[in-house]
Amino acid sequence: MTAAVERLGVPDQAMGVAADLGDPLAAERLVTAARERFGRIDGALISVGGPPRGSAAALEDAQWRKSFETVFLGTVRLARIAAEAIGRDGAIGLVLSTSVRSPIAGLGLSNGLRPGLAGVAKDMSDEYAPRGIRVFSLLPGRILTDRNRELFEATGDPERARLEAEAAIPMGRLGEAAEFGRVAAFLLSPAASYVTGISIPVDGGAVRSL
């Protein structure tokens, strides 16, 4: 954790806290730690690791329960507690997936849980808008992250999987993490002060819906 903070290059502006969002006490601990270190919370970008692969029909009840506790309920709980700590004109972003717009083969848990989170974000955006707190969802597509590398490896032919993924993207390439980060930074900033309640794909045009 310390090494990860150091790699950011701004150790006085970052801190690391190990937490399991499946733990009901984790969200409060994270928010408290941030307030104690920085004095206040202006916004939150909540990203939960992708759940296990597998079709919806093949996954066991235990896998659904565990993923619901972490991916779904853990995210909702953290967003709710963060909103309580954020003053006026703050923002909360949920990092979801393009599976919100169109199911992704082999990712049954993500297909089932992430659209529900987009609905929660929209509901929260209505509730928190009178306080000036904006809530939105970001839908990353094929961004070159460890998660996508893992999914490519799981096919048994990662190079072919990557080429096929790129062929399905109008821009003809995978996205860079920094490209996604710039979109998130804009939406969390005062520059996007009239943007709330939306789900924004960051996918090079891969999603075919409007």
N, C-alpha and C positions, 0 to 999 in steps of 0.2 A: 504494500500500500504506500509506504514512504517513497519507494522508488518511482511509483506511478506519479505521485505528486511532483517529485523532482523533475520528471521528464516534461512536465508542463512548462517548466522554466519560470514559474512565478510562485514559489513556495509560500510567499507571504499573502497570496491571494487565493490559495487553495488548501484544502485539507482532505484527508481520507478517513472514512469511517467504514468499518466492515459491519455489514448488517444483512439479515435474512428477511426479506419482505413477507415471508410466510409467518414471521413472528409478529403477533399483534402489537408488541411494544416497540418494534423497530422504528416505525414511522415517527413516533413521538421522540425517540432518542436521536434520530437524524436531525429533525427540525430543531430540537433543543441545542444540539451540538453546533449547528450552523449559527443560531442566534447568539450563543455564547462567544463564538469565535469572531463573528463579523458584525454583531450588534443588531442586525435586522435581516429580513429576507425580502428581496425585491421580486423574486420569481422562482419557479421550479421547472426543470425539465426532467421528466420521469421516464426512464427507459429501463425496461425489465428484459433480461435475457430471453431468447426464444425458447419455447417449450420443446420437448422431444418430438422427433419426426414420427410419422405414422398416420394412417388413414383414420378417420373418425370411427369407422366401424371396427377397426382392429385394436384400438386403444382400450386398456383396462380401466375400470372405475377408479382405481387408486391413482392412475396417471391423471385422469380428469380432475380428481379432487385436489391433488398436489398442485397442478397447474392453476386451478381456480384460486387456491389460497395465495399463490405467489403472483402469477401474471395478472389475474383479475382483481381479487380482493385487496392484495397488497398494494396495487396501483391506486385503487379507489381510496383506500385508507390514507395513503401518503398524500394524495391530492387534497383530500378533505382537511387533513391536519396542517398541511402547508398553507392552505387558504385561510385558516384561522390565524396564522402567524403573519401573513402578508398584509401590508397596509394598502391604502388606495393606490390605484394605478399599477398594480402588479400583474403578473401573468403566470399561467401554468400551462405547460405543454406536455402532452402525452406522446411518447414515441411508440407508434404502433407498427403497421405494415400495410402494404398495398393489398393484403388479404382482406382488409376492410371493404375494399371495392370489388375484389374478384378473388374467389378461393384459389389457393395455390396447392397443386397436387402434392400429396404426401405430407401436408402440414395441417392435419385435422384439428389439432388443439388450437393452433393459431387462427385457423379459419373460424372456429367456434367462439373463441374468447375475445379476439381483438375487435370485431365489429361491435360487440357489446360495450367495450370500453369507449369506442367512438360515440356511442349513444349516451354513455354516462358523461363524457366530456361536453356534449351538446347540452345536456340537462344542467350540468354545473355552470356552463356559460350563462344560461338564463338566470340561475340563482345568484351568481356572484356579480353579474353585470352592474347592479345598482351600487355596489361597493367599488366599482372601477377595476375589478379583477377580471382579466380576460382568460378564457380557457379555450384551447384548440388542440387538434391532433395533427401529428406529422406522420405521413405514410411513406417511409423509405422503401424504395424498390431494391434493385440489385446494386447495393453500395459495397465496395470492396472492404469488408470487415471480416473478422475471424468467424463470425456466424455464417456468412456466405461461403467462405472457404471451406468450412465444415460441411455445409450442404453439398458443395461441389465434390468433396472427397467421398461423401456417402454414396455417390452414384457409382463409384468404382472406376470412373474415367473423368477425373476432375477437369482436364484440359478440354475434353469434348463438351462437358457440361457448361464450362465457361463460354466456349464459342457459341453454343446454342443459346445461352442466356443473352449474350451480346447481340446475336442475330435478331432477337425478339424486341430489342430496344431501338426505337427510331434513331437515337443519337449514336447507335452502333458501338457503345462501350459501357463498361460498368462505371458507376459513380464513385467519386472519391469521398472519403469521410469528411474532408474539409468542405466539400461542396454542400453536404448535408448540414454541417455545422453552421455555415453562413446563413442558410435559410432559418435555422433554429434561432440563431443570434438576432436576426432581424425581427422575427415574430415575438421574441421575448422583450425586445427593446421598445422604448417610447416611440420609435419611428412607426411602429405598427399599432398605435394607440386606439385605432378604430376597427381593429380586426379581432373578431372573437367568434366562437361557435362553429368553426369550419374545420374540415379535414383536408390537408394539403399533401398531395403526392409529391415526392421528390424522387423521380424514377426515370428521368430521361425520356418521358413520353410513353412509357410502356403500357400504362393503364389506358384502356380504350374507351372508357366511359368519359362523359363530359365533366 
